[in-house]
Amino acid sequence: MGIVETKDLRFEYIRRDEDGNVEGITKAIDGVSLSIKKGDFVAVLGGNGSGKSTFAKHINAILYPTEGRVTVDGKDTSAAENTWSIRQLAGMIFQNPDNQIIGNVVEEDVGFGPENIGIPTEDIWKRVKGALKTVKMERYSKHSPNRLSGGQKQRVAIAGVVAMQPKCIIMDEPTAMLDPSGRNDVINAASELNKNEKVTVILITHYMEEVIRANRVFVMNHGKLALEGTPREIFSDVDKLRELRLDVPQATLLAWYLKNAGIPIKNAILSKEELTEELKRIKAESFRLSNADSIISKYMKSAGNRESAVNKNEKPLLILDHVSYTYSKGTSDEIKALDDVSFTIRKGELIGIIGHTGSGKSTLVQHLNGLNKATSGTVYFDGKDVYDKDYDMRSLRFHVGLVFQYPEHQLFEETVFKDVCFGPKNMGMSEKDAELAAYTALRAVKLPEECYYASPFELSGGQKRRVAIAGVLAMKPDILVLDEPTAGLDPQGRDEILGLVRELHDEQGITVVLVSHSMEDVANYVNRIMVVDDGKIFMDGTPHEVFSHYEELENIGLAAPQVTYIMNDLKKEGFDLSTDVTTIDEAIPEILRSFK
């Protein structure tokens, strides 16, 4: 028997009105039967709304089956007398560590769980020390969690679960809010627990690169189990995964394209190391691509050029001039978030801002529309000092529209249409003009018309993002600022939102500033990248210029897209190709050329 067993599991969410009457029923899990063995590292994949998080909440009895059965280490989760012991057996780690960190000091927080289940004091401190060592956070034991980065907080959250010595850890998108270094830290910690402590790990993720650590993968779709197998088996069918709103690691996708173009790659590739070795093998066999020029030409057309030039002679729209910002200035909690930052944004730019968790990215963009006021320095919009006593700061927020990290938190009206009308009306538009602006914005974000008069809270995650973006677009801003707009979205939802943002830029000429933790996303979509580190602008250039310094980026907790590493590894192995590559579309013709 496995440590987790489900048999014909079904679960329904029931919506009720104010009087308790049933308004609707959503079937979230529909007949799932599976078994997870002790010591497995399992990845659970699926698009938004596929049922994967609902499934995870059944494993430690946060939810109970509507029908069917779930057992954890032989204990039925539906039996009330088992709830306490099941939650000790199966620890849960959520997407946002702030939701489960409660202590003022790291070691106190880690010790909370063991204390709560009655472990003797002496043993608690042994467990705390061991758990912090497991996640490599011993030296932070006396720190306040508030002073830690997102990745460090997530490791503390993991330590808090580890200290309870569970047999199974469920991680529900634990890296969704983290930078590349933080993501790597968390997945490494989970892998070491699985390998060294034989803890069963169940990982729910939208990052396909994390899945290759698993020995088993379950793919869910519309509440059902759609696929099951090893990572290599699952990633071998790229078309099927795309149908399920998923994608594959960049190395896997690049290998798939190369194979389709005629390169005899044998198996599904999982990592950059495997792809490098496979291409070396093919090269050593003196393989030559027939009809190479026509095939390369086909792929050259799709590569395009994201780094189109912006007219440097055009008057700047927005200028930050020696801006510094300090939180809690003059107190013991004083933190300098921005340190002498200067840059210019011109009309028509599509800018990506990247930086490690806690680098100052969000603080920076909140200066662009006056949500934060600089401690020193100033901000100019359209040539005017926005800190001048006669400047209307409210008007700046109409010119520079900000969409927050979880934009659905900005929604509040009873219908989508009313929500999008709110901003234009707040600007002083007449009702007729506000409605016209709302219709135009909703069409621009390609939201289906049947959603216009629905409650925004009934929409999918991707649809909510579109509504939030439409609410800002309806105010006709000169600059659209998006702070992690794809956080929590499945791969297809991510591509839809980023594709929409690029269309708004290309077709309507809107200047866009995009904050992201995904190096692949900024490489694919922006013209210019600003790298923020320790409150300063560390780099500022095109994607090719920035990602060519991947070793420097690694030193500040970032990375380059996986394809950039692949190209550099191939170059070191003697392949005659350019390493000035940041996207798969650029890599394909370059590698094909080396097999002419």
Number of C-alpha atoms within 10 A of each C-alpha: 12 16 20 20 22 23 15 15 23 22 23 17 13 12 12 12 9 7 6 8 10 11 10 11 11 10 14 20 27 20 16 20 16 16 13 19 15 18 18 20 26 23 25 25 30 27 23 22 17 22 22 26 20 19 24 20 15 21 27 26 23 13 15 24 19 15 15 17 19 25 23 26 17 13 17 19 25 18 11 10 11 14 17 13 15 23 19 19 20 26 22 23 21 20 19 19 22 14 10 17 21 15 15 13 16 27 25 19 21 30 26 19 20 23 17 9 12 9 15 10 12 8 13 20 19 12 22 27 19 16 27 24 14 21 23 16 18 17 9 17 19 12 13 15 23 14 13 16 17 23 25 22 23 29 27 30 26 27 29 28 25 27 24 26 20 18 22 31 26 23 24 21 19 24 28 19 22 26 25 21 17 23 21 17 20 21 19 15 18 24 19 14 21 21 14 9 14 16 23 26 25 25 26 26 25 24 19 20 17 18 27 18 18 19 14 22 25 20 21 23 22 18 22 19 22 16 16 15 13 17 23 18 14 19 25 19 13 17 11 14 20 13 12 21 19 22 21 26 20 22 23 25 20 23 28 21 15 19 15 11 18 15 20 15 17 10 16 22 25 24 17 23 14 17 22 20 14 18 22 15 13 16 15 9 9 9 14 16 17 12 10 17 13 10 16 18 11 12 19 16 12 12 16 11 10 15 17 13 11 14 12 9 7 9 13 17 19 22 21 21 16 16 22 22 24 17 14 11 12 9 8 7 10 11 14 16 20 26 20 15 18 16 15 13 19 19 19 20 23 29 24 27 25 24 29 27 24 20 22 22 26 19 18 24 21 16 17 25 25 18 16 13 19 19 15 14 17 20 25 18 18 14 12 13 15 21 16 12 8 8 12 11 15 12 13 19 19 22 19 22 24 25 22 21 20 18 22 21 12 17 19 14 15 13 17 26 23 19 22 29 27 21 22 24 18 12 14 10 16 12 13 11 14 23 20 15 24 29 18 15 24 26 13 18 22 14 17 10 12 7 17 19 13 14 17 25 17 12 15 14 21 21 21 22 28 24 29 26 30 30 28 26 29 26 26 19 18 19 29 23 26 25 22 20 25 27 19 21 20 24 21 18 21 18 15 17 20 20 14 17 23 18 15 18 18 14 8 11 16 22 22 25 25 24 25 25 24 21 21 19 18 25 25 19 20 23 22 25 25 22 22 23 24 18 22 20 21 15 17 17 15 21 27 20 16 21 23 19 13 16 12 15 20 14 10 17 18 24 25 23 22 19 24 23 21 23 23 18 18 22 15 10 13 10 17 14 18 14 19 16 25 26 23 23 19 20 25 21 24 20 21 21 17 14 18 13
